[in-house]
Amino acid sequence: MLARAVNGSASFFPTLGGAFIIVGLHRFLARLAFTYERFGRLVKGEAEVLVREGKTISKTMKTNKISQADLMEETRLNGGVDDLQLVRTATIERNGEISVVLEK
């Protein structure tokens, strides 16, 4: 949006004003999510377990549109393992990343 103001294809000050409105709205919603837990869950969601004790939870994977190949990629990248039997839990976090906790 700001690029249009910089390259001259849109008026500078109205575009800049629109950008400030978007930034302000984002900060307002972030403050609400921080202050009120229920609102935070509404806009950010909740973490969900994809793997427990080496076994995938198919329903959660299907709900979050995570394929087996995607899950294995994340266990290799974030857990350093390529065998689900070594994974205690794999959780899709509120930000969309998958965290992996290995068996000890």
C-alpha positions in Angstrom: 0.0 0.0 0.0 2.8 2.4 0.9 4.6 1.5 -2.3 1.9 3.2 -4.3 2.5 6.4 -2.4 6.2 6.2 -2.9 6.1 5.5 -6.7 3.4 8.2 -7.2 0.5 6.1 -8.4 -1.5 7.2 -5.3 -1.7 10.4 -3.3 0.9 10.4 -0.6 -0.9 11.8 2.5 -4.2 9.8 2.1 -2.2 6.6 1.6 0.0 7.4 4.6 -3.2 8.1 6.6 -4.6 4.7 5.6 -1.4 3.0 6.7 -1.5 4.7 10.1 -5.1 3.5 10.5 -4.1 -0.1 9.7 -1.2 0.0 12.1 -3.4 1.6 14.8 -6.0 -1.1 14.4 -3.4 -3.8 14.6 -2.0 -2.3 17.8 -5.5 -2.0 19.3 -6.5 -5.6 18.5 -3.1 -6.8 19.9 -3.7 -4.9 23.1 -7.2 -6.4 23.4 -5.8 -9.9 22.8 -3.1 -9.3 25.5 -5.5 -7.9 28.0 -8.5 -10.3 27.5 -7.6 -14.0 27.3 -10.9 -14.9 25.7 -10.5 -12.4 23.0 -6.9 -13.6 22.4 -8.1 -17.1 21.9 -10.8 -15.8 19.5 -8.3 -14.0 17.2 -5.2 -16.1 17.7 -6.6 -19.6 18.3 -5.2 -22.2 20.6 -2.2 -24.6 20.4 -3.2 -28.2 19.4 -1.3 -31.4 19.9 -0.5 -33.3 16.6 1.6 -36.1 18.0 1.4 -37.7 21.4 3.8 -40.4 22.5 4.9 -41.1 18.9 1.4 -41.4 17.6 -0.3 -38.9 15.3 -3.7 -37.5 16.1 -5.3 -37.7 12.7 -8.3 -35.5 13.6 -6.1 -32.6 14.7 -3.9 -33.0 11.6 -6.9 -33.0 9.3 -8.5 -29.9 11.1 -5.2 -28.0 10.7 -4.6 -29.2 7.1 -1.2 -30.8 8.1 -0.1 -33.7 5.9 2.1 -36.5 7.1 4.9 -35.2 4.9 4.6 -31.7 6.4 4.7 -33.1 9.9 7.8 -35.2 9.1 9.5 -32.1 7.7 8.8 -30.2 10.9 10.1 -33.0 13.1 13.3 -33.1 11.1 13.7 -29.3 11.1 12.6 -28.6 14.7 13.4 -31.9 16.5 16.3 -33.2 14.5 14.7 -36.6 14.2 13.0 -38.5 11.3 11.1 -41.1 13.4 7.9 -40.2 15.1 8.5 -42.9 17.8 11.2 -40.5 19.2 8.7 -37.6 19.5 6.9 -37.1 22.9 4.7 -34.3 21.6 4.5 -32.2 18.4 2.2 -29.2 18.8 0.9 -26.6 16.3 1.3 -23.4 18.2 -1.0 -20.3 17.9 1.4 -18.7 15.4 1.2 -21.7 13.1 4.7 -23.1 13.8 5.1 -26.7 15.0 7.1 -27.3 18.1 8.6 -30.7 18.8 9.4 -32.2 22.2 11.5 -35.4 22.1 11.4 -38.4 24.4 14.3 -38.5 26.9 
